[in-house]
Amino acid sequence: MTQQGMGVAGGDAPNPAEQVERPDKVMRIGSMVKQLLDEVRSAPLDDKGRARLAEVHQRSLAELEDGLAPDLVEELRRISLPFSPDEAPSDAELRIAQAQLVGWLEGLFHGIQTAVFAQQMAARAQLEQMRRALPGGQGGQGARPGGPVPPVAQGQPGAQPGQPGTGQYL
């Protein structure tokens, strides 16, 4: 917990951003699976099409496992049910499996975004603490909103002749 009351993930909760070993690959597969789900929704499939889609689904799971940390691989295996090897799955089974995978991937992406946001907020709070700890000139009254305005540097518009400049700020 930060001083501002922001919750920050502790050491017990794994950071999803660190558990995705190959984010580029996971994003590509996620996009492909989402597109496949959209296609399956719009058109009925024959037996060969369903068998092919089931094969693509299983291969997608295997490829995803290659880009994820072991904890996420275990979770993915727990939630995804294999298709029967003897027969092609029905349209409904395929839609459910694909929707489940898309939902899981979207949850993973949201978890990564949340973790990154929490890290940014924690870093921002730490930076503010460091600024407050600086001696007068850098982090004191002049740097706070509503405080005195620092003098303008010489050679800058609005500079008064004979006034010392403060340097150039980014």
BELMO-V695089 format. One record per residue. N is the residue number from 1. PSI is psi in radians with two decimals (none if undefined). Layout:
((N;PSI) (N;PSI))
This chain:
((1;2.29) (2;3.01) (3;-0.46) (4;0.04) (5;0.17) (6;2.35) (7;2.35) (8;2.36) (9;2.37) (10;-2.93) (11;-0.39) (12;-0.70) (13;2.12) (14;2.51) (15;2.06) (16;-0.56) (17;-0.55) (18;-0.23) (19;-0.15) (20;1.81) (21;-0.52) (22;1.31) (23;-0.60) (24;-0.74) (25;-0.76) (26;-0.70) (27;-0.74) (28;-0.80) (29;-0.71) (30;-0.75) (31;-0.71) (32;-0.77) (33;-0.71) (34;-0.73) (35;-0.72) (36;-0.74) (37;-0.75) (38;-0.70) (39;-0.73) (40;-0.62) (41;-0.59) (42;-0.27) (43;2.44) (44;2.64) (45;2.53) (46;-3.11) (47;-0.76) (48;-0.70) (49;-0.71) (50;-0.71) (51;-0.73) (52;-0.76) (53;-0.66) (54;-0.69) (55;-0.78) (56;-0.70) (57;-0.84) (58;-0.71) (59;-0.66) (60;-0.75) (61;-0.77) (62;-0.73) (63;-0.68) (64;-0.73) (65;-0.55) (66;-0.44) (67;0.03) (68;2.74) (69;2.75) (70;-0.64) (71;-0.76) (72;-0.60) (73;-0.77) (74;-0.77) (75;-0.76) (76;-0.72) (77;-0.62) (78;-0.68) (79;-0.40) (80;2.24) (81;2.36) (82;2.67) (83;2.75) (84;2.27) (85;-0.25) (86;-0.49) (87;2.74) (88;2.42) (89;2.75) (90;2.91) (91;-0.76) (92;-0.74) (93;-0.73) (94;-0.76) (95;-0.75) (96;-0.79) (97;-0.77) (98;-0.76) (99;-0.67) (100;-0.77) (101;-0.77) (102;-0.78) (103;-0.72) (104;-0.75) (105;-0.72) (106;-0.68) (107;-0.70) (108;-0.78) (109;-0.70) (110;-0.67) (111;-0.69) (112;-0.79) (113;-0.72) (114;-0.74) (115;-0.74) (116;-0.74) (117;-0.76) (118;-0.68) (119;-0.72) (120;-0.74) (121;-0.70) (122;-0.71) (123;-0.69) (124;-0.75) (125;-0.70) (126;-0.69) (127;-0.74) (128;-0.70) (129;-0.71) (130;-0.68) (131;-0.71) (132;-0.51) (133;-0.22) (134;2.63) (135;2.76) (136;-0.95) (137;-0.82) (138;-0.86) (139;0.13) (140;-2.60) (141;-0.69) (142;-0.41) (143;-0.21) (144;2.55) (145;2.38) (146;-0.12) (147;-3.11) (148;2.54) (149;2.30) (150;2.64) (151;2.65) (152;2.50) (153;2.61) (154;2.54) (155;-0.10) (156;2.68) (157;2.35) (158;-0.03) (159;2.48) (160;2.38) (161;2.43) (162;-0.18) (163;2.41) (164;2.52) (165;2.76) (166;-0.04) (167;3.02) (168;2.31) (169;2.62) (170;none))
